[in-house]
Amino acid sequence: MNLRKQREELEKRIFSPFARRSSESKGRQKPEKECSIRTLFQRDRDRIIHSKAFRRLKHKTQVFISPEGDHYRTRLTHTLEVAQIARTIARALRLNEDLTEAIALGHDLGHTPFGHAGERALNKIFPGGFRHNEQSLRVVEALEEGRGLNLTWEVREGILKHTGLEELSTLEGQIVKIADRIAYINHDIDDAVRAGVLVVKELPQEAIKDLGYSSSPRIDKMVRDLIENSMDKKEINMSPQMDRYLSSLREFMFDNVYVGSAAKKEDRKIEGMFRQLYDYFLKNPRDLQAYSRYLHGEDSLERNVCDYIAGMTDRYFIALYQKLFIPNPWHLEL
């Protein structure tokens, strides 16, 4: 009994005509024997979940660096929220939930320590610039386990294009792109309120009065709007009004939280620390080999250093920085 083939036949019967069926995938980077139980996209999802890069997300900043509290989001909890929202939308539209979930779970694997502050720092330092979506693709294509995860073309495209202006060829990828924005805007508002950085009444009132004063009703209305406006269509879109609400909340967060707020005052220290660590390994490449298990010989030293730093968790970065640059106290032995 081949359960994978049964699942592929079921997809042909129940999925929307606009869904990307597992049997229609453009395939993997390298051909390999198919599983008798799981479809291609199910295997992609499982490979991402079991990867070291995925586990490291639990100790990477979402917005607030080292917050004193257990309930602030991390990059991992953000990823799980995106996956939940995206799967809800995909199921309602009869699209491929497994493909959607795989893209959602892998979309931020390349994020740096300290969130977007770290991304901005590496973008200034590394020749050619640094973008977390491109690094996420690099993680699954080359860095994880020293050879990549050999994912399907559809998942890799969704990871690369989950941010930016490039169009996605699958509706599943389009869902993740919007679900990412729905998730981070709403949960970042929650965390900012919890941190005392803002109060709800300061948010754009037209949007808040219509959507709700807490994240749950806001997310619910955004998801319902997206489903209603995308049903039986060849692209995923919100209504113009809902898109305007989401954009106004996003602009507000950039103006009042993401840049220049009291909770972000530590961000200015990040660039200097990144530059010191980056320059250290350029001058001491043998130390890089000692710390990093997987190095790509065909890549430049700068590329290897960038990969190493981007893969660090917040706490690993701080511990390594202290080891390399902060002198240990000297004790007189009596």
Summary of the structure (lengths in Angstrom):
residues: 334
radius of gyration: 21.4
end to end distance: 75.0
largest distance: 80.7
contacts: 1066
relative contact order: 0.12
helix: 64%
strand: 1%
